[in-house]
Amino acid sequence: MSNPSLLILAGDGIGPEVMEQVKRIIGWYGDKRALTFDVSEDLVGGAAYDAHGVPLHDDTMAKAQEVDAVLLGAVGGPKYDDLDFSVKPERGLLRLRKEMDLFSNLRPAQCFDALADFSSLKKDIVAGLDIMIVRELTSGVYFGEPRGISVIDNERVGVNTQRYTESEIARVARSAFELAKKRGNKVCSMEKANVMESGILWRDVVNEVHQADYADVELSHMYADNGAMQLVRAPKQFDVILTDNLFGDILSDCAAMLTGSLGMLPSASLGLPMANGRPKALYEPVHGSAPDITGQGKANPIACILSFAMALRYSFDQGAEADRLEAAIEAVLASGARTADLMGPEGGTPMSTTDMGDAILAALDASV
Ligand code: NAD
């Protein structure tokens, strides 16, 4: 059997800096766990624009369609702010998401005990938190037609349309149920079925998919406004939250910030299964290219490393190895090791991006 394949698109700003540490971790798995990946690298974002005049070359797009998973760093930066919209760095990322049809966006909110003081909520409410928001990413009100601003009866009217088809709801629901089976086996679906017809359909279809194929997963429903309240009141009641594009946008940012720094947040975007059964997949940290700290060795690589842990779990069925990597990060944080973004008011000496990579590799060594 051939090795699983990874395409690394490090991108711009701190993207290459944090990805350098991920490459070391990937190498460690090959050396120490006989888990070898065929890794190729290419350009995306501003880096691709500089080389090719486009933020994603067609050849890179074709490669992304062929590999088992894509790992992306970050795109963008002030150098590219004045480019035409069609060639802005972000367009490269949007093209990947669109052409790979990545409809299921996974945003975990996981609070490492050592960082519980960073949350704006009380420590006991967030310590040990581990929830996953599954947001529909390619339909709903951000894409529905009609849309636009027009003049009606002498005043401007803005219109957007919340639109979901049964199949769009069913496929993201399946993705959430499948995930729940690899975690706590619970899904809470959130919509506004009390005031929106699209919400009524959403609830119906989620129930149908559940009854047909996932009756062994515990399913509940919640109105999205109550969901927002429950997320800050008692977030640990949830395992997987399934929701649409608009509510997911808001709820996932809210949930993510329960856990502290942007430098800690991974994400995955998944599509339909390929011929080998693995889903189309792109893994990336939530943060951007952080131009304010680029080139200074200050970037926290953990969000990007946790994104690779998600790849191990969701693309390569290596849940135990993903646990190992997350436990190594937990141990490093528990020892007091911190990059600058994780320094509390008590101060101390922050470690560099490479130092953090060294510490995580040492914790991995200690785990075998
Ligand atoms: P940003 O996420 O790049 O940075 C926000 C703040 O968080 C900055 O102070 C930054 O230093 C800090 N930060 C972010 N990641 C960090 C890390 N790993 N370690 C330590 N500190 C970290 O967001 P921004 O400043 O709004 O955007 C900068 C550029 O990134 C823009 O061009 C934007 O369009 C782009 N962007 C790209 C993505 C992406 O690639 N997915 C996402 C968001 C923003």
Residues whose N, C-alpha, C, O or C-beta is under 5 A from the ligand:
A	BS01	NAD	G73 A74 V75 G76 G77 L262 G263 P285 V286 H287 G288 S289 A290 P291 D292 I293 K298 A299 N300 D341
